[in-house]
Structure formats: structure tokens, C-alpha cells
Amino acid sequence: MTLPHHPRPAMLLPAVPRTRVLPHPTGRPAVDTPFGPLTFTTTLDGTTLPPVPDELFALPGDGRTLARWTTHATTVELLLTPYDAALDPEVWSPLIASHAAVWRVETRSALAHVRFTATLPRHLPEGADASYDGGQSLAAVTVEDERVKLSIGGDDDVALCEAAGSTTPRHWAPLVDEAYERTNTSWGIDYGRYHGITWRLPPLRPGDHCELPVVVAWSDAADDTANTWYAVTASSSYLLARTAES
């Protein structure tokens, strides 16, 4: 059943037609990678949302989905889409593949602790090495073995504050000093064993929204350019615009 317009206001890509997956979703949204599935988890004030969403929509194009979870306090959406990083062939070697996610939370009541995680399996294949690979305004990790190198990236804590008033709440703007000085303890970015990234967000007020981009890209391990790292630097606004155009 194709819905040109969802009956409720859709938070992500409201003008894009979608097909509801009926009768209900049965699988967890994930990206298949050479190191296992990249999965996504949302925790709201200590309560983790179920892995399977309440609703799932297929968007135009191959492999594009929009998942939605709804609670009394929030609506959470997760867009998954193949992503062409459009790397300059004169600078970067080609990727094997890349995929993007955009996560969004919109609140109806205050939330003190919101966590969003994008992670590979706890146990990676033998010989795989995982490490921090962040940069200015970028939270990123890279995993590689003798075959493949793979990067996962998204906004870091500085980028979250600098986006205040657009893709993050306006009242986060003054927190940028905490982000630069790394004095914040109740919010920030965690990398665990570098198998993924966890965003611990500052408190949210009623009516707030926050968007986070996540990009995963991989290439041949023998490649000596930073192509996977560069590919994961896209913003959520850019990813949504590219998806809407396709």
C-alpha cells in the first residue's frame, strides 16, 4: 500500500512517498558490512527502545527504509539508505560500498538522558583491528583487517552544539565550551572498544528535536588513501537532501 503522504506529520523527508511495510515490521534495521551488521539502539531515560520498530516504510530507490518508534514522550525515526559519497577519483580511491543513516528524536516531554548507538558486533573477526579515527567536528572509528578497511562516522559533541537551532536544540549552543574543553561528564561521545559510536545527548526539553548522521564506508585494505574516512564526514542535512533528490 503506497502512501503519497503519511497521515501524521513525518519528521524525516515528509515530501517523499513511502510504502508501509505490512502487517508490521519483523526485522531490526541494520546495515550489512564485511564485519557484521551495523545496528542502531536508542535509550530514553534508561529505557531502551525495542530493536524492531513500531512502523517501517520503504522509500523510493533500492534499499531505502524509514523506521519509526513512538512512545508517550517521543517519536524516533531512523532513515537507512545506500550512499554515494561522490569521491573525487583524482584524490580518493573508489569505495567498495557506503551507506548512510539519519536518526531523529522529537520530544513531547523533557528527557534528561538520551543515548543513540551505532555499532558493529561485539566480537569482530579474528585479525580485525579497531581504533579511534575522529577529527574536527567528526566522531569516527575505523576497523580493518587484511581484506577490508571500514570507517563509521558522524557528528561529534562540538558539531552537535554548533548545529544548535537547526538540527539540534537551540539551548545546546552555550554547551560548546564544555565540548571544546571536554569538561562535560553527563553527555558526550563514547567509543567503547571502537566497534561503534554512542552519542549521549544533553538534556532535551518538550518540543525539542535532534538529528544525527551516521555513515559507514568500506574499501580494500590495500588502499592507502583516507577514502573511507572522508566518506563518513557528511552532515544529516546533506544526506537528507541527497535522499530527497534521488
C-alpha positions in Angstrom: 0.0 0.0 0.0 1.7 3.2 -1.2 1.1 6.4 0.9 2.0 9.6 -1.0 1.5 11.4 2.2 1.7 9.8 5.7 -1.4 10.6 7.7 0.7 12.0 10.6 3.4 14.6 10.0 6.5 12.7 9.1 9.6 14.1 10.7 12.2 13.0 8.1 11.6 13.5 4.4 7.9 14.5 4.7 7.6 15.1 0.9 9.0 11.7 -0.1 6.4 9.0 -0.9 6.6 5.9 1.2 5.1 2.4 1.3 4.1 1.0 4.7 5.5 -2.4 5.4 2.5 -4.6 6.3 1.3 -6.1 8.5 4.2 -4.9 10.8 8.0 -4.9 10.8 9.7 -8.1 11.7 13.4 -7.3 11.5 15.8 -4.9 13.1 17.1 -2.0 10.9 20.7 -2.6 10.1 23.5 -2.2 7.5 25.2 -5.4 6.4 29.0 -4.8 6.4 32.1 -7.1 6.0 32.5 -7.1 9.8 28.9 -8.0 10.5 25.7 -5.9 10.8 25.9 -2.3 11.9 22.9 -1.9 14.3 21.3 1.0 16.0 20.0 1.4 19.5 18.1 4.3 21.2 17.8 4.6 25.0 15.5 7.2 26.6 16.0 8.0 30.3 17.2 4.4 30.9 14.6 2.6 28.7 15.9 1.0 25.5 13.5 1.0 22.6 12.8 -2.4 21.0 15.2 -3.4 18.2 12.2 -3.9 15.9 10.4 -0.5 15.1 6.7 0.1 15.6 6.4 1.1 11.9 8.6 0.6 8.8 8.3 2.3 5.4 10.1 1.6 2.1 11.2 4.8 0.3 11.8 5.1 -3.5 15.1 3.6 -4.5 16.8 0.3 -3.7 17.3 -0.5 0.0 15.9 2.7 1.5 13.8 2.4 4.6 12.4 4.7 7.3 11.8 3.1 10.7 9.7 4.8 13.4 9.3 4.2 17.2 6.6 6.1 19.2 6.4 6.4 23.0 4.4 8.7 25.2 7.3 11.1 25.3 9.0 10.9 21.9 8.9 9.9 18.3 12.2 8.4 17.0 12.9 7.9 13.3 15.8 6.2 11.5 16.5 6.5 7.8 18.8 3.9 6.2 19.9 4.4 2.6 22.8 3.4 0.3 25.0 6.5 -0.1 27.2 7.6 -3.0 30.0 9.6 -1.3 30.9 11.1 -4.8 34.6 10.9 -4.0 36.9 12.8 -6.4 38.7 9.9 -8.4 41.8 12.1 -8.7 42.2 12.3 -4.9 40.5 9.2 -3.5 40.4 5.5 -4.4 36.9 4.1 -5.1 34.9 2.6 -2.2 33.5 -0.9 -2.2 30.3 0.4 -0.7 28.9 3.1 1.6 25.6 3.5 3.5 24.1 6.3 5.5 21.7 6.7 8.4 19.9 9.7 9.8 18.5 9.3 13.3 16.0 11.8 14.7 14.3 12.2 18.0 11.4 14.6 18.7 10.2 15.1 22.2 6.8 15.7 23.8 8.2 15.9 27.4 11.6 16.5 29.0 14.3 13.9 28.7 17.4 14.0 30.9 19.3 11.1 29.3 19.1 10.1 25.6 21.6 7.7 24.1 21.9 6.7 20.4 24.4 4.0 19.4 25.6 2.7 16.0 27.8 -0.4 16.5 29.3 -3.5 14.9 29.1 -6.8 16.6 30.9 -7.2 20.0 33.1 -9.9 18.6 34.9 -8.9 15.3 36.5 -11.4 13.0 39.9 -12.7 14.1 42.6 -10.3 13.0 40.4 -7.2 12.8 41.8 -4.1 14.5 39.5 -1.2 15.6 40.7 2.3 16.5 39.6 5.9 17.1 39.7 7.9 13.9 37.9 11.2 14.7 38.8 14.7 13.5 37.5 18.3 13.8 33.7 18.1 14.4 33.8 14.4 13.5 33.3 11.3 15.7 34.7 8.3 13.8 36.2 4.9 14.2 38.0 2.7 11.7 38.1 -1.1 11.6 40.4 -3.1 9.3 41.9 -6.4 8.7 44.0 -7.9 5.8 41.0 -7.6 3.4 38.9 -4.6 4.2 39.1 -1.2 6.0 35.8 0.3 7.2 35.0 3.6 8.8 31.9 4.7 10.8 31.4 8.4 11.4 29.0 11.1 12.5 28.8 14.5 14.3 31.0 14.9 17.5 30.0 16.9 20.6 31.3 20.1 19.1 29.3 19.7 15.9 26.1 19.0 18.0 26.5 22.3 19.7 27.4 24.2 16.6 24.2 22.9 14.9 22.0 24.4 17.7 18.9 26.0 16.2 18.9 23.9 13.1 19.4 20.1 13.5 19.9 20.3 17.3 18.1 22.3 20.1 18.9 26.0 20.3 19.6 25.7 24.0 22.6 23.5 23.3 24.6 26.4 21.8 26.2 27.5 25.1 27.4 24.0 25.7 30.0 24.3 23.0 32.6 25.5 25.6 32.1 22.2 27.5 32.6 20.3 24.3 35.8 22.0 23.4 37.2 21.7 26.9 35.9 18.2 27.4 34.5 19.2 30.8 31.1 17.6 30.2 30.6 14.4 32.1 26.8 13.8 31.7 26.9 14.0 27.9 29.3 13.4 25.0 30.7 10.7 22.7 31.7 7.2 23.8 33.7 4.8 21.6 33.8 1.7 23.8 36.1 -0.8 22.1 36.0 1.3 18.9 33.4 -1.1 17.3 31.0 1.8 17.0 29.9 5.2 18.4 27.5 6.2 21.2 26.1 9.7 21.5 25.0 10.7 25.0 22.9 13.8 24.3 22.5 16.9 26.6 19.0 17.1 28.2 16.0 17.6 25.8 13.1 19.9 26.6 9.5 19.4 25.4 9.2 20.2 21.7 13.0 19.7 21.0 14.3 17.7 18.1 17.8 16.4 17.3 19.2 14.8 14.1 22.4 12.7 13.9 24.1 11.4 10.8 25.9 8.1 10.6 27.8 7.0 7.6 29.6 3.7 7.1 32.0 3.1 4.2 34.5 0.4 3.3 37.2 -0.2 0.7 40.1 -2.6 0.0 42.6 -2.7 2.9 45.4 -2.2 0.5 44.2 1.2 -0.4 46.5 3.9 1.1 44.1 6.9 0.8 41.8 8.1 3.6 38.8 7.4 1.3 36.6 5.7 3.9 37.4 8.4 6.5 36.5 11.2 4.1 33.3 9.4 3.0 31.8 9.5 6.6 32.0 13.3 7.1 28.6 14.1 5.6 26.0 16.1 7.6 22.4 15.0 8.2 21.1 17.9 6.1 23.3 16.8 3.2 22.2 13.2 3.5 18.5 14.1 3.6 18.8 16.4 0.6 20.6 13.7 -1.4 17.9 11.2 -0.4 15.1 13.5 -1.3 16.6 14.2 -4.8 17.1 10.6 -5.7 
